[in-house]
Amino acid sequence: MPPPEPRRGLWRGLLGMALLLALGGPHTLEAPSPRAPASPEGTLWAGCEELERSPEGEPITCTLYSDERPDESTLRVWLPSGVAEPVVSLDGVVITADTAEVDDGWGLILHPSHGGRLIVSGHVDGSWKEFLTLDIDYRPRPDKDLRDRLDGMVGDHQAQRAMAAELREELRGDIEPSRRLLLTRYLYYVLHDLGDHREATEIAIEAARLARAQGKPMAECSSAWSASFFLGEDLGDKGRAFEVLETMCRDQGSLPEVELKGSYHRALLELAEGRSSRARGLLQRAAQVARRLRWPRWQLTVLNPLVESLANQGRFDWARQVLEQMRELEAAHPHEGVLGPCKSESRYHRKRGALAFREAELHDTSLEPAREYWLEAREIIVDRTRCPDHSSVRDQAQRVDVDLAFVALERGELAVAQAFLEGIPRTTVATTTDVRRRLVQAGLALARDEVETAARVLEELEVDRRQGKLGDGIESEDDWLLQLTWARIHEQRGELSAALLALNEAQAHIDRSRGISGVETDRHAAMRRKSSQLLVRLLLEHGLLHQALCSARVARARGLMSLEPLLEDRARAETFERSRAKLFEGYKWYDLRDIPIDRRMRHEAEQYALETRLSAQSMPVECDQLPTGSSGEASVLYFRDGEGFLGFGWGANGRVLVQRLSKWSIEDSPESLAEVLISPFTEVLEGATRLRVLSPAAMHEVSFADLPWQGRPLGEGLAVVHALDLPAIPMKARRDGSAVVVFSDPNKKLAHEDDSLRDRFQRWREGLEAKAFDVTFLGTPWELPSHVSVTDVLRQTRGVELAVLYGFGAVRPSYYDLLSAHDMRPEPDQDGFGVGADVLTRSDLLLEMGMVPRHVILAHCDSAIVDAYGISGAIGLAQSYVQAGAEWAVGTVGDVSSKSMEIVVDELLETLPRGASVDDVAMALQQAKRELEQQDLRDDAARLRLWSL
């Protein structure tokens, strides 16, 4: 089926509107029906101050204020792709709309000058349709005086207290219901500004109840969101905050504006609970709605926590790009009011500091960039010519001071850390900031060997939690840090058992807080590393070598473990596969950018929904479940312990060697690298025939098979394998003797090699058939265009003995692509194998547990990339195939030329026997490397990797 005909361009719609307006001035349309549908699926709209509903629940009357600020006295509408020549009329007269093309649809900004029946309509599939019908109630703003007074008293506590007293006095009287709602809402605004968060929360909840009783959905939801925000951010009572969101705003799924704002407030709570994937999904959807509605103020509001969500998942490049987009939006649409410039200037530096801090923690690098950004933010916040004396500004200052104290503590600058802590008044600090302040205070005491002082700080914190003074206000990461600090206290007291129990609780907390799917692992990589570093150090200090090795291996395994899909997960995955196949039908061999954006976004939304609905139970990992090693096998594990790298070496005889490695650099010569990384384990390697390498991300560019050993490359004497070191997955499907070769060239980048590719593919078929393989081709160089899909690849390779994926790597299109530039560096979990209009990714394979091919050759770029910021050292397709049950997989760790890939596949298919073992593949791969080196393709040779368990 060919791709659908593209929608008519923007100029065509503008021409149609211009003609309507030009035909004799105001143009009267035919009178509308008594009541048209309010908003067909896909139409977005926002901007009403309040809504009145019909008896059937449809919004029919939209209130706008006639004296409102220009940016706010606005209706915003977005119409989906396929609509042509949109027209807006008010009481039958066409009115001008500010129209722009957004996300392959129409973004309209309307400024009605009076009340009346407003209709938005346009052509779809050759017929004229109405997309939005509202009665506009245009009236003066009832709270203008109150609003102006509140804006004018920012930072003036005396005036605010006086206003609160006035509001209370009037509320005691017998007043009209709408006036009571209005005054109640302003009372909680004032109380919150005064820092009385608890009473402000209760009054906001009362305002939501009043609004519901009066049939005012916008006021109800707005008050509920305020109450939720106060509970979650200021009081730390996230359980009740969720309850308020669930029970006090009935329109979350029916009104686009409510969906946008409600998603934002729910995402804040999800973030605080450590569920970054769920938060990210909510925020990306909210950002999409705000962008389509051309609503920069809400775009900025939503993108702010999205930066944190992306950083929590290790997507630092993406987070920085979102942050820069925010800066551009703020420059184009500056904040109004006295707090606006302060927020804009300080937020950028605070967020950059937070990104630099989390990235340094994950990479175990310098915290200096984070410190510099936070110092700049602090300079802005404390400058009263730039930021007023306001409760929110004081909260920001306190958070920055705690962050700077933590950095100083990590850098060993104890006096500096103490000075920042002493500048924070304990009486006014927000709950979440106070928890972190006390944890830093305990860490500072430990650094000074004041063990009992540190213990008293934590005991007081625990007492406050038990007494409910913190709500549930110890956030996910702080709760983990609390347990880790207890472990350090027990370590310094010499209490090994108590320290191990505390570390076990810290690890259990990481497992509990991973959220609702396996995609949460990035969030906790640094936490897991710190826990495991302390645990390994404790065990080594007490001479427990085997236990230390066990802990290091389990920590690494937990960084890789995915959840084995349950039956309902498999059913969801199959539903998603069917939906994906239908969605991209007809686009299989076109450039990704040619596919309508709304289709790509639907695909990404369904993929995200699938991933975040997977089982939440972590699979337990014990040492006796990990590979035990066979005769002649040696293993080396490189473990970062905070001071550098430790190397663990062991063989089948059970002997364990532990060595602290000298400093090294990827720029060192192969001889120097071999001296540091291999020579300490000579005793383990003697007599071995296979070496399993368990390396971290920092070593992903080291080609261990090429390091010199006993006068020749290590891979010439040993079968060198990069190992996942995970429990084996039993195969549920097995088709011995079957081979599938997948060819993908969606952008025809290999077209100039058509003749040679055809000959080569034919030779591969003949060679495999000569070995008694039943060969299937999915896509071939001589049958273009083809209609291979990811679904086809997954289904037709299930359980086969050999699968070869030949073509190009790709990056899966995502929501984020639509939030920022397209030319970003790919991030882990986005790299995959380009199959026409879609991309085969890690997530697809982990849903195929036990049903993947036994042996896999991935003949494309970046097919065995590594986790650049975690501790697992593995994340790509090659590793994912092995994790899902394959015996071995060959892949690459960078760009490799098509010529090199042809040579590698030639060598492997020609020399490997049926049922090839890992050792067979290692030796065949070494022979392919020699051929590449002889043709001056040494760099490509160094990027080849063999993965197994």
N, C-alpha and C positions, 0 to 999 in steps of 0.2 A: 504494500500500500504506500503510495507516495506521500510525502509530507503535506499537511494541509496548506492551502494557499495562504500566504501571509496577510495579516490585517492591513487595511489601508493606512498610509502614513499620517503623521500629525498634520502636514499641510492640507491634506484632503479634508480633515475634520474642521480645521480653521476656515477653509474656504466655504464649506457648507454653512457654518455659523455666520460668516461675513455676508453671504448671500441673503440669509434670513433677515439679518439686521438691515441690509441695504434696500430691501424691497419696501420703500415707502415709510421708513421710520419704524415705530413700534409695531410689532407684528402680533396679532391676536390669534391664538391657537384655538382649535376646537375645544369646547368645554369638556373637562374630564369627567369620567364616570364618578358616581357618588363616593366611592371609596376604592382606590386602586391598591394593589399590594404595596406594603410599606418598603420592603427592601429585598429584592431577589437575592438568592445565594451568590456570594462573590462581591456584592456591592458593599462598600465601606462608607460610613458617614459619621461625622462628629461635630460638636460645637454648640449643641443646645445647652443653655443654662439649666433648663428643666424640661421634663417631658410629661405629657398627659396621655394616658392610654385609653384605647377603646375597650368596651366590655370583653372583647376577645383577646385583649392583651397586647394589641398592636399599638405602637407609638403613633399618635395622630396629631398632637399639637406640640410644637417646639417653641420654647420661650427664648427670645433673644432680647438683650438689653440695648436700648437705643443710645445710651450715653457711655457705652463700654469703650475700653481701650481698643485702638484700631486692630491689633493682632488677635483680639479675643472676640470681637463682635463679628464672628466669622463662622460660616458653615463650610465644612470640608467634605468633599465627596470623591471617592475613587471608583471608577467603573472598570471591570475586568477586560482582558483582551477579547477581541471580537466585536466590540461596540464601535460603531462609526458615527461621526457627526453628532456628538452629544449636544443637547439643547437644554437650557434651563429657562423656565417660565415662572412668573409670579402673577397670579390672577390672570393667566392667559396671555400675558405680555412677556416676550422674550427679553431676558436680562443678560447683561454681559457677565461672563465668568472668566476668571484668570485660569487658563487651561494649559496644562503641560503633560507630556507623556512620561509616565512613571511606571517602571516594572511592566512594560508592554501593555499598559492600560492608560486610562485618563485620570489625572489628578486635577480636580476643580476646586477653586476657592471662590466662595460666594459672599457678597456683602449686601444682603437684602436691605432696602431703604425703608420698607414699611411692612406691615403684616399682610397676610393673605395666603392663598393656596400655592405652594411651591412644588413644581414637578420637574424632575430630571429624567430626560428620555433620550432615545437614540435608536439608530438602526442596528439590528442584529439579524443575520441570516436573511437579509432582504425585507424584513418587516420592521415596523416602528413599535417600540416597546417603552413602557414607563418603568424606571428603575427605582425611583424614590418619590414618594408623595407625602408632604407634611403641611399642616396648617401652621403658619408662622404667627406667633403671638409676640408682637413687637412693643415693648413697654420700657419705661424708665427703670433704672436699677434701684431696687428698694433699699439697698444697704450702702449707698454711695458714701454717706457721711461717716458711717461706722468704719468702712473700709479705709477711707482717707485718714481717719483718726489713728487707726491701728498702724498704718504704714508710717505715719509721722512720729510714732513714739517708740520705734525700734531702739532698744538699748536704754530707754528711759523707764526704769523699774517703778518709780514713783507714779508716773502717769499711767503705766499699765495696771498697777494695783488699784488706782482710782477708777479706771475703766472697768475692772473686774467687779469692784464694789457696786458701780452703777448698774451693770448688767444683772447682778444678783438681785438688787433691789427691785428692778422692773420685773424680773421673772417671778418674784413673790406675789405679784399682783394678778388680777384677772385680765389676761390679755388674749387677743385673737390668736388662734393656733399657728398661723403662718408666721406671725411676729414672734411667738414663743420659740419656734424652730430656729428662726434667724438669730435671735439673741443667744440661744443655747449654743449654736455653732460658734459664734464670736467669743463666747465665754471660754470654750476649750482652746481656741486660738491663743487668747491672752494668757490663760493659765500655763499653756505649754511654753510660751515665750518666757514666762516667769520661772520656769523650771519645775513647776508642780505637775510632774508627769502623771502621777497616779490619779489625782482628781481630774486632770484633763482627759485621761482615758475614760473614766466613768461617765463624764459629761458627754464625750463624743459618742459613746454607746447609747446614751439617752437620746441624743440628737438623731441617731440612726433609727431608733424606735419611733420617735415623733414623725420623722420623714416617712416611714413606712405607713404609719396610721393615716397620714395625709395624702398618700398616693404620689409621693415625689421620689421617683427612683434615683435620680442623679444625686439629690441631697442625701438619700439613704446610703448609697454606696460611698460617696465622698466621706461621710462621717465614719462609716465602718472602716474605710481604708486608713483614716487618721488614727482611729482607735487601735487598729492592728499595728500600725507603724509605731505608735507610742509603746505598745506592749512589747513588741519584738526588739526595737532599737533602744528604747530608753529604760524599760523595766526588765528586759530579758525574759519575759514570760511568753515564750514562743508557742507553747501549747495552747494558751488562751488566744493568742494572736491568730493562729490557724482556725480556731473555733469561731472567732468573730468573722473571719473571711468566709467561712462555710455557711454561716447562719444569717448574716446580716446584710447581704447584697444578693438579691435574687436574679439579677440580670447579667451575670457574668458571661453566659453563653449566648445571649440574644442581642446585645447592643455592642457594636464594634468599639465605641469609645470606652464602654465599661470593660470589655475584654482587654483592651490596651492597658488601661490603668490598673485593673485587677490583676493582670498577669505580672505587671511590674511589682506590685506589693506582695504577691505570693512568692515571686522569685527572690525578693529580699529575705524572706523567711527560709526558703529552701537553701539559699546561700549560707545563711547563719547556721543551718543544720548540717552543712557539709555536703549537700546534694547538688553538686555543681552541674551535672548533666541535666537534671530536671530544671534547675534555674536557667541554664543556658537555653534550653528549648523554649521556655516561657518568654525569655527576654528577646530571643531572635524573632519569635512571632510578634511580640509587641513592637520591636523595632521595624519590622516589615509594615505593620499597620501604620505606625507614625510616619514612616517614609512615604508610603503611598498617599497618605492624607496631607503630605507636605506640611508637617507640623513640627518645625525645628525644636521648639521648646520641649516637646515630649520625646523627640528623637534623642536629645541630649540627656534627658532624664533617664531613659531606658538604656542608652549606651553606657552610662556610668557604671552600673553593676555588671553589665556584660563584660567590661574589661576585667573585672575581678573573676567572673565565672570562667573566662577563657584562660586567665593566668592560673587559676586553680587546677585546670586540666593540662597545664604546661604549654598552652598555645600562646607563647610570648610574642611571636611575630605578629600574630593576628591581633592580640590585645594592644600592642603598640600602634598598629594601624588604626584600630577603632579609636584609640585615644587621640591620634592625630586628626582623625575625622571629626571628633568632638571639638578639637581646638579650632578647626576651620569653621564648623557650624557656629561656635560661640563668637568668632570674629565677624561672621556675616549677620548674626542675630544676637547682639549683646543683651545681657540680662538687664531688666529694669529693676528699680529699687536700690536701696542702699546696700543690700547684701549681694546683689548680682555680680558686680566686678570682683568683690572679695572671693566669692565662690569660684568664679571662672579662673582667676589667677592662681588661687591656692590648690584647687582640685587637680589641675594638670600636674603640678609638682608632687603632690601627695600620691597620685596614682602612678606616676613614673617611679617614685621611690618604692611603692609597694611591688611593682613589677620587677624592679631591679633586685629587691630583697628576695622575692620568691625564686627568681631565676638563680641568684647566687646560692640560695639554700639547696636547690635541686642540683646545680652544677658543682657545688662545693667550691665556689670561687669567692673573690673579695666582695665584701659588703660596702665598700667605699662608694660606688655609684648610688646605692640606696641612701646612704648617709647624706651625700651632697644634695640629692633631690629633696630630702626631708628638711634639711637645714634651710633650703630656699623657701620651701612652703612655710616653715616656721617664721621666717623673716617677714613674709607677707602677712601672715595671720596676726602677729603681734603689733604690726604697724597700724595705729589707730587712724591714720590718714587714708588707709586703704581698706581696713576692715573695722566695722563698728564693734562696740562692746555689747555683744548679743550672745544669748545662751548657746546657739548653734556654733558660733565662732569660738566660744570658750571650749566647747566640746571638741572641736577640731584641734585646738591648741593642745589640749590634754592628750588626745590620741597621738599626735605627732611627738610630743615629749616622751610618751611611753615607748613609741617605736624607736626613737633616738636613744633612749636608755638601753633598750634591748640590743641595738647595734653596738653601743659602747661596751656593753657587757660581753658580747661575743668577741669583740676586738681586744678584750682584756683591759679596757680603760675604765677601771672601777670608779675612780673619783668623778669622771665625767658622767657615768651612769647614775651615780648617787645624786649629782647636781640636778639632772633632769627629773629624777623622781621627787626630790624635795620641792620642786617648783609646782607640783600638782596638788591642789587643795583636796583633801580627802572628802570634805563635806559636800562638794558639788559635782564630783566626778561621776560620769555615767557608769552604769553597772558593768557593762562589758569592758570598758576601759579600766575600771577599778580592778577587775579580776586579773587582767594582763599586768597591771601595775604591781600587784601583790606577787604574781609569779616571778616578775623580774626582780622584785625585792628579795625573794627567796633565793633566786639564782645568784644575786649579788652577795648574799650572806655566805652561800656555799663557796663562792670564789675566794672569800676571805677566810675560809676554814671555820666559819661561825655556824657549825652544823646545827646546833640546837636552836639558834635564832631562825634559821631557815625552816626547821621543823615547826616552830611556833607559828610562823606566818602561814604555813600550809594548814596547820590544825585550825587556826582561826577561820581560814577560808572554808574549810570543810564544815565547821560549826555553822557558819552563815548559810551555807547551802542547805544543811539539814533543817535549819529553822525557817527556811523559805525566804530569807532576805535577798536572795539572788534570783528569785523566780526560778526559771530553769536557765539562768543567765550565764553558765559556763559554756562557752561555745565549743564546738567540736575540737578544734585544734588546741584550745587552751586546756580542755579536759585531758587530752593526751599529754600535754606538757606538764600538767599537774602530776600525773602518774610517773612520768619520766623523772621529774624532780625528786619525787619520793624515792625512786630507785637510786638516784645519785646520793641522796641522804643516807640510805641504808648501805650503799657501797662504802661511803666514808666512815660509817660506824663499824664496818667489817661484818655486816649482817648479810651474808651471801643469800641465804634462803629468802629473806624478806625482800632483798633487791630483785631477785629473780621473780618473785610473785608480783611485785610492782611492774616489772617489765612485761610480764605476761598479761597483766591487766591493760597496760598501754597498747600492746599488740592487739589484744581483743577489742580495744576501743577503735583502733584503725579498721579492723575487720567489720565492726558494727556500723561504723560511720561511712563505709564505702558507698552507701546509698543504694539505689535500686538497680544498678547494673554494673557489669564488669568495666564499663567505660570510665568508672570513677578512679581507677588506679593511679593516674597521674597526680591527682590531688594530694595523695598521701606518700608519694615517693620519698620526699625528704624526711617525713616523719618516720617512715619505716626504716630508712637508712640510719637515722640517729638512734632509734631503738636497738636495731641490730648491732650497731657499732658498740654501744655500751654493753650489750649482752655478750658479744664475742670477747670484748676486753675483760669483762668479769671472769668469764670461763677460762681464758688463757692465763690470767693472773693466778688462778687457783690450779693451774696445771691440767685442766680438763680439755685435752686437745681434741679428742673425738667429739665431745659435746660442742666445742667451739666450731668445728667444721660442720657439724650437723646444723647449728644455728645459722651459720653463714649460708649454707645451701638452702635451708628452708626460707630464709629471708629473700633470697633470689627467686625461689620458686613462687613465693607469694606475690612477687611483682609480676609474674607471668600468668598465674592461674586464672583461667576464665571459668565461668559457671557452666557446668554441663547442662545443656538445654533439657527441660522437661518436655513431656508430650505436648502440653499446651504451647510451649515456646516453639516447638517444631511446627505446630499448626499455624501459629502466627507467622513464622518465617515463610511457610509455603504460601500463605495468603499474600504476603508481601511480594514474593517472587512472581505470583500471577499478576498482581497489580503493576509491578514494574515492567513486566513483559508487555502488558497492554498499553501502558503509558508511553513507552518508547517505540511502539510498533511503527515502522515506517521511517524511523530516524536512525536506524542501526549504524549506517555508514556515513553519517553526516557529522560535521564538526559540532562539538558540544554547544558552542555558542549559537548555532543555528536553531537549537531547540527552544521553543517559547519558554520564557522565564517562569511563567506560572506552572508549567509542567515540571520543570526542574525543581521548583520549590515544593511542589506536591510530593515529588519523589523523596527529597531530603526530609520533609516532614514525616513521611511514612517510615523512612529508615530510622529516624530519631525516635519515633514512637515505638518502633519495634525494639530497638536497643534498650530503651529505658523501661520496657515492660518485662525484661527478662528476670529470671529468678534472683532473689536477693540473698540466698544462702550461700556462703562461701564454702568451697570444698576444702575440708581439712587436709593439711599436708604434714605428714610425719616422715622422719628420716628413713624408716624402713620401707616407705613407699617409693623412694627415689631409686634410680638405677644403681645396682650394686657393683657393676663392673664384671667383665668376663676375663678369662685367662688371657694374659698378654696385654691387658688394657691398663693404661695409666691416665690419671686425670689431674688437671691443674685448675684451681679456682683462684682468681685474682679478686681481692676484697678490699675496698676502701674503708679504712677505719677511722677517719677523721684527722690522722696525722700523716697519712700517705697510703701506700698499698701493702697489704699482707698477701703472701702467696701460700695457698694450701696445696700440697701435692700428696696423692695417695694412689695406691695400686690395688690389685685384686687380693694381695696378702693382708690388707687391713692396716698396714703401716702408714702413719700420717706425718708429713713434714710441714712445719710452719716456718716461713722466713719473712722478715721485713725487707721489702724490695728497696733498692737504691733509687734515687730520683732518675727519671727518664723522660724523654720527649719523643714525640712522633717523628721529629726531624733528625733523631739520632740515626747513625748508620745501622744497617742490619746486624753487624757484628756486635755493636754496643747494646742493641735491643736484646739480642740473644743472650748476652752476658747477664743482663738484668732479669729477663723474663724466663729464661729456660735453664741456664746453668745451675741455679740454686736447687733444681730438682733432678740432678743427674742420677741420684740414687734411685729415684722412682722410675726414671726412664730406662735404666739398664734392663735389657731383656724384654722390653715392651715392644709390641707390634702396632699398637694403636694409641694415639693420644687424644683424649677428649679435652678441649679447651673451653673453660667457662669464663669468658671475659666480660668486663663491664663496657658500658658505652664509650668510655674514654679510650678504649683500645680498639675501636671498631675499624680503624684504618690499618692496624697491624696485620699483615698477612703472615700468620704463624708458620704456615707450611713453607714459606720462602726464607725463614730465618736460618742462618748457617748452623749446622750441628754436626760435629765430628767430620768436618771436611766437605760436607755437601748440604743442600737444603734439607731442612727437617722433614719435609713431605716426601723426600726420596727414600728415606729409611723407615718412616712411620706413616701410617694412615692417619692424617690429621683431620679431626672432625670438630666443628663448633657445636657444642652440646647445649640443649635446653635444660637438661637435668630435671626432668619432670616425670611424674608417674606415667606409665604407659597407658594409652587409651585402647580398649578392646575394639576391634573392627566389627561393625554391624553389617557391612556389605563387602563382598569380595568377588571380583570378576577376574580370576587369574587368566592370563593369556590375552587380555584386552589392552589395547593401546589407543590413546586418543591424542591427536595433534591438533592444537588450536592455533589458528593464524588470525592475527588482528592487526589491521593497518587502516584504521578508520579515516585517517587524513591522507592516505596514499603517500606516505613518506618513503615507502620502499618501491614506489612505482618504477623508478629508474632501474630497479634490479629485477623486474618481472621475469625476464627470461631465465636468469640464473636461479632465481627462487623456484620457479616451476621445475627446473631440472633437479634442484636439490630436494624439493619435497617429494618428487617422484622416486628419487634414490632412497630417501628415508623410508618411504612406504615399502619399497622392494626389500630393503635391508631388514626391516621389522618383520615382514611377512616370511622372509627366509628363516627367521628365528621362531616361526610358528605363532606370531602375534596376529590377532584379529584387529586390523587397523581401521580407525574411523578418523576422518578429517572434519573438523568444525571450522569452516572458512578456509579458503585456499587462495593462492595468488592468481589462479586462473578462473576463479568464479566470483568476480566482483561486479556489482555490490552483493555482499552476502547478508544474511539476516541472523547471524549468531548473536546471542544475548548472554548476559551473565547467568540468567536462569538456565539456558541451554548448557553452558559450561558446567554449572554445578550438577545438573541432573545427569548429563551424559558422561561425566567423569567419575561418578560415584562408584567407589570400590574397584576401579580398573587397576591393572598392575602398573601401568606407566601412563603418565600424562606429560605432554610437552606443551608449554605455553610460549609461543613465539610471536614477537611483535614489539609493542611499545608500552612502557609504563605510562600511567596517567594519574591525574589528581581528580578525585570524585568531586563533582560540583556540590556546593553546600550553600546553606543560607548565608554563611559569612561572605561568600564570593559576591553576594549582592549588597553587602554592607560597605564594602571597601574595594580596593583595587584588585584586579585579577592576577597581577604578576607577582604574587607573594611566593615565598619559598614554601614548598610543600611541607606539611607537618605529618608526624606519625599518625597512622590510622586513616590518612587521606590518600597515601600512595597506594596504587594497586595496578592491575593489569587492564588496560583500556580495551573494552570489548564494545566497539561501535559507540553508541550513545551513552553507555553506562561504564562502570568501572567495578571490577572484581576486587573486593577489599578484605581486610583481616576479619571484619565482622561477619561477612558472608561465610568465611571458612570455619570460624568458631561455632557457627550454627550447624555445621556439617560434621560435628564430632562423631568419629567412628565410621564415616561414610566417604572420606576423601580417598584419592588414589594412594596406592602403597608407595610408589616412587614418582618423584616430580622433578622435572627440569624446567626452570623458569628462565627462558631465554629473552630477557628484557631488562631494561635499566632499573636500578633501585629495588630489585625484588627481594633483597635480604638486608634492607636498611635496619638500623638499630634505634633503640629508644635513647634519644640524645640527652634526656634529662632525668631518666629514672635510674634504677639500679639493676634492672633486669638484663640490659644489654641485648635485647631482642624484641622486635615488634613487627617485622615485615612479613610478606607473603610466604617466603620460604619457611620461616620459623612458625608461622601460623599453620601451614600444612602439617608440619611435624607435630605441633601441639594438638592438632585435631586428629592425629592418628597415623600419618604417613611415616614410613620407616626412615626415609631420607628425602632431602630436597636440595637441589643445587640452585643458587641464586647469585646476585651481584650486589655490591655495596656502593654503587655509583653509576655514572654514565659509562656505557660500554658500546663500542661501535657495532653496527650490524655485521661487519666482516668478522669481528671477533666472535660474535654469537654463533655465526654459521660454523666457524671452525670448532667451537666447543661442542655444539650439538652433533656435528659430524663425528667427532672423536668419541663422544659418549655413546651414540647410537651404534656406531660401528664396533666398538670394543666391548661394551657391556653385555654379559650373558643374560638370559632370562633369569629372573629372580636375583638380580645383582645385589650383593651385600654392600654394606657401608664401606668396607675395605676395598672392594672392587671399584666403587665409584671414586674413592679418594685417589687411588692410583691412576685411574683413567683421567681424572681431572688434572692430576699432576702432569700427565703426558700432554693434555691439551694446553696447559700453561707453557710447556716447553715449545710447542709449535707456535704459540703466540709470540713468545720471546724471540724466536728465530725470524719472525716477520715484523720485528720492531714494534710489537704491541705489548710491551712489558707492563705498562700502566694498567691496561685492561686485564692482563693476567693476574695482577695483584688484587683485583677487585672481585675475583671469583671466590665463592664460599660454599662449603658443604655443611649442611645442618642435619643433626639427628638428635635422638634423646641422649 
